Each structure stands twice: as structure tokens, then as C-alpha cells.
């Protein structure tokens, strides 16, 4: 199985496990878990070559560690990035003083006005390093980077979470905690 095919399957998994499980006729439970057998069968029905070893290869090789199995590998879920309402059971944790958010020029004015909103996802996504934020922004064009005063937000009572793959999450970043890099 080529790395390219695994990557395209990982994109497909992202669609199913974060946004549209109904595409293959399955449901996620309240914590975002899909039943592995149902996922495999539903995907096969849609012409996707998938079995447990292939899923294991995706979980192990995905460059952002996007997916996690439960202990006995009967369930799988995405670590973050959902638009479907799920409770990942993440505990609030103290963030670093500064986090970063990568976006593009056309969103900057609106972000300065309204802060960073989760838009279609459950959380705003932030990173500890500028390079990751640049990669996130560059998905859409030339990256523009905001510095987020997460330490100050935390002191003011905002909650932060860290997903299993290291992405920092919060509900909303008001504009007073932002600066352009
Ligand atoms: C922007 C990828 C106007 C925000 C990445 C972003 C990440 C506003 C877009 C993860 C706004 C939402 C998430 C406001 C926010 N006005 N625009 N007030 N507030 N925005 O894709 O952070 O590869 O939902 O700047 O690596 O780009 O999928 O969020 O441009 O970790 O695993 O609205 O997705 O990971 O876009 O990316 P997204 P994101 P994966």
C-alpha cells in the first residue's frame, strides 16, 4: 500500500470521524468513537479498501497523529478537529504563556474585530510553535500569524485543553488577547 493511498484514506477518515459519519451510514458515540467493524464495512460499501491492518497503518503513520484506537482496537476516533458535536473528555490544563494561530490575510480584519472563533469546528485550534501555525495558515494561502496571550486568558478564567496529538484547544479567543506576529 503506497504512502499516497494511506494519505488519501486518512483524509477520508477525517471526513468520517470528524464531520460526516453519515456518508458511510455510521454514527459516532457521544465521545466521538466509531465502531471499527462498522467503519470498515461502511467504507467497503463505498468502495474504499479498508481493513484493520490498514487502519493500524494509518493510525501509526498519519503525520499529525490524527486518530486513536481504544485499548482493544474495537473503536477509533479523531483526536481533534470535529465539526460534529462530541465530548472528547479532555481535562482543562494550564497553557503556555503564548500560543499561535495561523490564518490568512482575508480573515485578519474580522479576527481583529471578533477574536478567533471556532467557526465550523468545536474549538479554536492553537499551536505552541510558529512553524505549525504557518503550516495551518498556508493551507489557505500566505500565512498570517496571531500571537495569543494564553497565559493571560488562563488567569482570566478561560479554559484550555490539549488534544491527544498536542493541538491546543479553547472555545474562543477575544481580540484583546491577540497580537500580530
Ligand atoms: C478563521 C488542520 C474570520 C481561522 C490544522 C481559520 C488545524 C476567522 C478559519 C486544524 C475568525 C477556520 C484547524 C473570525 C477564526 N473571522 N475568520 N472571527 N475566527 N477564523 O479549518 O485553525 O489537517 O476550522 O483563522 O492543522 O485553520 O485538519 O481552522 O482560518 O490544526 O488535522 O476561520 O485543522 O488540521 O478554519 O485549522 P478551520 P484552522 P487537520
Boltz pocket constraint, residues with backbone or C-beta under 6 A from the ligand:
constraints:
  - pocket:
      binder: B
      contacts: [[A, 64], [A, 66], [A, 80], [A, 81], [A, 102], [A, 103], [A, 104], [A, 106], [A, 107], [A, 108], [A, 110], [A, 111], [A, 114], [A, 115], [A, 116], [A, 117], [A, 118], [A, 119], [A, 120], [A, 121], [A, 124], [A, 125], [A, 132], [A, 135], [A, 136], [A, 137], [A, 167]]
      max_distance: 6.0
